[in-house]
Amino acid sequence: MKEGTVLIIGRPNVGKSTFVNNVIGQKVAITSPKPQTTRFPIKALYEDERGKIIFVDTPGFLDKASSPLSKRTNQQTLQAINEGVDVVLYMIDPTRKRDYEEGKVLGIVRKINKPKKILVINKTDLEEKSYLPQYKFLEDEFKEVFAISALKNMHIKPLLDKIFSYLKESRPKADRLMDENRVYPLLNQDSKIFISELIREKIFLKTGKEVPYTTTVIVDRINERKNGMLYIKARILTTEDRYKKMLIGEGGRKIKEMGSMARKEIELATKKKVFLDLLVETDPHWQKTYFS
């Protein structure tokens, strides 16, 4: 049996989380069309007859990190890079122009002292690949290059085959990381974090451009009642009253819609009926409180 750790790095919104979700076969990382959805590294376990792979999905590295949250995001990404990994996947999106941000990420990848690096060209299912020539030079830097579609789950198997060919036998790291407080196959999230992330995903999906970046979700309580129903008390924190009004919506329509979407997904994940008590509060200092 082979075991090892694979780090996935790339700029925001290249499809890292979508890739991990589809490889694992269930949602372990939240996704949205908006950049900077992921705020901290996600560790998830993939298993088949060949062995185990711990995938580390890193947040996209933020070029301009001025807030406590963005600074912490970058810090955690760099920490994940410096931890012991066996293979590095550098993921690019050829539908987007190569810019300074991409150059910054490439510079980080070049400094990673690991011989096993794979270039992954994502979003090959999209017709708009006009910027692919800008990335052509990378094929000279990377011995292995794979073109995939994480969204459509295309050409993933050959990439997994190559990853396993790089891994060594008998590394018990995956078993040591798992414990009863984690949400399998996630290795670094407990139930409260998992649920807060599912709720935050709905905010990204159902609100306007700036609102998601002013919010966080705190799960205060999870109780299983005598009838087997899960009672979950959670708060959406936002920085200004105007955002609070947008999150609640006219007649409470928006918060009810997001709450219903989150509840159904939590029920699917837990296989239990869920009562989600979801509130919105204004707290202009939530970043300093929870992310400093």
C-alpha positions as CSV (number, residue, x, y, z in Angstrom):
1,M,0.0,0.0,0.0
2,K,1.2,3.4,-0.9
3,E,0.7,6.6,1.1
4,G,1.6,10.2,0.7
5,T,0.6,13.9,0.7
6,V,-0.2,16.0,-2.4
7,L,-0.2,19.7,-2.2
8,I,-2.4,21.6,-4.7
9,I,-1.4,25.2,-5.4
10,G,-2.6,27.9,-7.8
11,R,-4.0,31.4,-7.8
12,P,-7.6,32.0,-6.6
13,N,-10.5,30.3,-8.6
14,V,-8.4,28.0,-10.8
15,G,-10.5,25.0,-9.6
16,K,-8.5,23.5,-6.8
17,S,-11.4,22.8,-4.6
18,T,-13.6,21.4,-7.4
19,F,-10.7,19.0,-8.3
20,V,-10.5,17.8,-4.7
21,N,-14.2,17.3,-4.3
22,N,-14.5,15.3,-7.5
23,V,-11.4,13.1,-6.7
24,I,-12.7,12.4,-3.2
25,G,-16.2,11.8,-4.5
26,Q,-18.0,14.1,-2.1
27,K,-17.9,17.7,-1.0
28,V,-15.0,18.4,1.3
29,A,-14.3,22.0,0.2
30,I,-16.8,24.7,-0.6
31,T,-16.8,26.2,-4.1
32,S,-18.3,29.2,-5.9
33,P,-17.7,31.2,-9.0
34,K,-16.2,33.9,-6.9
35,P,-12.5,34.0,-6.1
36,Q,-11.1,33.6,-2.6
37,T,-13.8,31.2,-1.5
38,T,-11.4,29.0,0.3
39,R,-9.9,30.6,3.5
40,F,-7.7,27.9,4.9
41,P,-6.0,24.7,3.7
42,I,-8.3,21.7,3.4
43,K,-6.9,18.2,4.1
44,A,-8.9,15.3,2.7
45,L,-8.2,11.6,2.4
46,Y,-8.5,9.7,-0.9
47,E,-8.4,5.9,-0.7
48,D,-8.4,3.1,-3.3
49,E,-6.9,-0.4,-3.6
50,R,-3.4,1.2,-4.3
51,G,-3.3,3.1,-1.0
52,K,-4.0,6.5,0.5
53,I,-3.4,10.1,-0.7
54,I,-3.9,13.1,1.6
55,F,-4.8,16.0,-0.7
56,V,-4.0,19.5,0.7
57,D,-6.2,22.1,-1.1
58,T,-4.6,25.5,-0.4
59,P,-6.4,28.9,-0.7
60,G,-5.4,30.9,-3.7
61,F,-2.4,33.1,-2.7
62,L,-3.6,36.7,-2.4
63,D,-1.2,39.3,-3.9
64,K,-2.5,42.2,-1.8
65,A,-3.0,40.9,1.7
66,S,-3.9,43.9,3.9
67,S,-6.7,42.6,6.2
68,P,-6.2,40.2,9.1
69,L,-8.1,37.5,7.2
70,S,-6.1,37.8,3.9
71,K,-2.8,37.9,5.9
72,R,-3.8,34.8,7.8
73,T,-4.9,33.1,4.6
74,N,-1.5,33.7,3.0
75,Q,0.3,32.6,6.1
76,Q,-1.6,29.3,6.3
77,T,-1.0,28.7,2.6
78,L,2.8,29.2,3.1
79,Q,2.7,27.0,6.2
80,A,1.0,24.2,4.2
81,I,3.6,24.5,1.5
82,N,6.4,24.1,4.0
83,E,4.9,21.0,5.7
84,G,6.0,17.6,4.5
85,V,4.5,16.9,1.1
86,D,5.5,14.3,-1.5
87,V,4.0,15.7,-4.7
88,V,3.1,19.3,-5.8
89,L,0.3,20.0,-8.3
90,Y,0.6,23.4,-9.8
91,M,-2.8,24.2,-11.3
92,I,-3.4,26.9,-13.9
93,D,-6.5,28.3,-15.7
94,P,-5.7,29.0,-19.3
95,T,-9.0,30.9,-19.8
96,R,-7.5,33.7,-17.7
97,K,-4.6,36.0,-18.7
98,R,-1.2,35.2,-17.1
99,D,-0.6,38.2,-14.8
100,Y,1.5,39.4,-11.8
101,E,-0.6,37.2,-9.5
102,E,0.2,34.1,-11.5
103,G,3.8,35.1,-11.6
104,K,3.8,35.3,-7.8
105,V,2.4,31.8,-7.4
106,L,4.8,30.4,-10.0
107,G,7.7,32.0,-8.0
108,I,6.5,30.2,-4.9
109,V,6.2,26.9,-6.8
110,R,9.7,27.2,-8.1
111,K,11.0,27.6,-4.5
112,I,9.3,24.5,-3.2
113,N,12.1,22.0,-2.7
114,K,10.3,18.9,-4.0
115,P,11.4,17.0,-7.1
116,K,7.9,15.7,-7.9
117,K,6.0,18.6,-9.4
118,I,3.2,18.3,-11.9
119,L,1.7,21.0,-14.0
120,V,-2.1,20.7,-14.2
121,I,-3.9,22.6,-16.9
122,N,-7.5,22.8,-15.7
123,K,-10.8,23.9,-17.4
124,T,-10.1,22.1,-20.7
125,D,-13.8,21.6,-21.1
126,L,-14.2,25.4,-21.8
127,E,-13.8,26.6,-25.3
128,E,-12.3,30.0,-24.3
129,K,-8.6,29.0,-24.1
130,S,-7.2,32.1,-25.8
131,Y,-4.4,32.5,-23.2
132,L,-3.0,29.0,-23.3
133,P,0.0,30.2,-25.4
134,Q,1.0,32.4,-22.5
135,Y,1.5,29.3,-20.4
136,K,3.3,27.2,-23.0
137,F,6.7,27.9,-21.6
138,L,5.8,26.0,-18.4
139,E,5.8,22.8,-20.3
140,D,9.6,23.1,-20.4
141,E,9.8,23.6,-16.6
142,F,7.7,20.6,-15.6
143,K,8.5,17.0,-16.6
144,E,4.8,16.0,-16.2
145,V,1.9,18.0,-17.7
146,F,-1.7,17.0,-17.5
147,A,-4.7,18.7,-19.1
148,I,-7.9,18.1,-17.2
149,S,-11.4,19.3,-16.4
150,A,-12.0,19.2,-12.7
151,L,-15.6,20.3,-13.2
152,K,-16.4,17.5,-15.7
153,N,-14.1,15.0,-14.0
154,M,-12.2,14.5,-17.3
155,H,-8.7,13.0,-17.5
156,I,-8.4,12.7,-13.7
157,K,-7.5,8.9,-13.7
158,P,-4.2,9.3,-15.6
159,L,-3.2,12.1,-13.1
160,L,-4.0,9.9,-10.1
161,D,-2.0,7.0,-11.7
162,K,1.0,9.3,-12.0
163,I,0.7,10.5,-8.4
164,F,0.6,7.0,-7.1
165,S,3.7,6.1,-9.1
166,Y,5.5,8.8,-7.2
167,L,4.4,7.7,-3.7
168,K,6.4,5.4,-1.4
169,E,5.2,2.3,0.4
170,S,3.9,2.1,4.1
171,R,3.6,5.7,5.3
172,P,1.1,5.7,8.3
173,K,0.6,9.5,8.2
174,A,-3.1,9.3,7.1
175,D,-4.1,7.0,10.0
176,R,-2.4,9.2,12.5
177,L,-4.2,12.3,11.3
178,M,-7.7,10.7,11.6
179,D,-9.6,10.8,14.8
180,E,-13.2,10.7,16.0
181,N,-13.6,14.5,16.1
182,R,-13.0,14.9,12.4
183,V,-15.5,14.8,9.6
184,Y,-14.4,11.9,7.4
185,P,-12.8,12.1,4.9
186,L,-11.7,15.6,6.1
187,L,-8.6,15.4,8.3
188,N,-8.5,18.9,9.7
189,Q,-12.1,20.0,10.2
190,D,-14.5,19.3,13.0
191,S,-18.3,19.4,12.7
192,K,-18.6,23.1,13.5
193,I,-16.1,24.2,10.9
194,F,-17.6,21.9,8.3
195,I,-21.1,23.3,8.9
196,S,-20.0,26.9,9.0
197,E,-18.2,26.4,5.7
198,L,-21.4,24.9,4.1
199,I,-23.4,28.0,5.2
200,R,-20.7,30.4,4.0
201,E,-20.8,28.7,0.6
202,K,-24.4,29.6,0.3
203,I,-23.6,33.3,1.1
204,F,-21.1,33.2,-1.8
205,L,-23.6,31.7,-4.1
206,K,-26.6,33.8,-3.2
207,T,-25.3,37.3,-2.6
208,G,-23.7,40.1,-4.5
209,K,-20.0,40.8,-5.3
210,E,-18.8,42.4,-2.1
211,V,-21.1,40.9,0.5
212,P,-19.4,37.5,0.9
213,Y,-16.1,39.1,1.7
214,T,-17.6,41.0,4.6
215,T,-18.9,37.9,6.3
216,T,-18.0,34.8,8.3
217,V,-20.1,32.1,9.9
218,I,-19.8,31.0,13.5
219,V,-21.5,27.8,14.7
220,D,-22.2,28.2,18.4
221,R,-24.1,24.9,19.1
222,I,-24.8,21.5,17.7
223,N,-27.1,19.3,19.8
224,E,-28.8,16.0,18.9
225,R,-32.3,16.0,20.4
226,K,-34.2,13.0,21.7
227,N,-36.0,12.5,18.4
228,G,-32.7,12.3,16.6
229,M,-32.9,15.7,15.0
230,L,-29.8,17.9,15.0
231,Y,-30.3,21.4,16.4
232,I,-27.7,23.8,15.0
233,K,-27.4,27.4,16.2
234,A,-25.2,29.6,13.9
235,R,-24.5,33.2,13.2
236,I,-23.5,35.1,10.1
237,L,-21.3,38.0,11.1
238,T,-20.9,40.9,8.7
239,T,-19.2,44.3,9.0
240,E,-22.0,46.8,8.4
241,D,-25.7,47.1,8.9
242,R,-26.3,47.6,5.2
243,Y,-24.8,44.2,4.5
244,K,-26.9,42.7,7.3
245,K,-30.0,44.0,5.5
246,M,-28.8,42.4,2.2
247,L,-28.2,39.1,3.9
248,I,-31.6,39.0,5.5
249,G,-33.4,40.3,2.4
250,E,-36.9,41.7,2.1
251,G,-39.2,39.9,4.6
252,G,-36.3,37.6,5.6
253,R,-36.4,36.0,2.1
254,K,-32.6,35.8,1.6
255,I,-31.7,34.4,4.9
256,K,-34.5,31.8,4.7
257,E,-33.3,30.8,1.2
258,M,-29.6,30.4,2.3
259,G,-30.7,28.6,5.5
260,S,-32.9,26.1,3.5
261,M,-30.0,25.4,1.1
262,A,-27.5,24.8,3.9
263,R,-30.0,22.7,5.9
264,K,-30.6,20.4,3.0
265,E,-26.9,19.9,2.4
266,I,-26.2,19.3,6.1
267,E,-29.0,16.7,6.2
268,L,-27.5,15.0,3.2
269,A,-24.0,14.9,4.8
270,T,-25.2,13.8,8.3
271,K,-28.2,11.6,7.2
272,K,-30.2,13.3,10.0
273,K,-33.1,15.8,10.1
274,V,-31.7,19.3,10.9
275,F,-33.2,22.3,12.5
276,L,-30.9,25.3,11.6
277,D,-31.3,28.4,13.7
278,L,-29.5,31.0,11.6
279,L,-29.1,34.6,12.6
280,V,-27.3,37.6,11.1
281,E,-25.3,40.0,13.3
282,T,-23.2,43.1,12.6
283,D,-19.7,42.9,14.0
284,P,-17.2,45.2,12.3
285,H,-14.3,43.6,14.2
286,W,-15.0,39.9,13.4
287,Q,-11.7,39.6,11.4
288,K,-9.6,40.7,14.4
289,T,-11.7,38.6,16.8
290,Y,-11.5,35.3,14.8
291,F,-8.6,35.7,12.4
292,S,-5.9,37.7,14.1
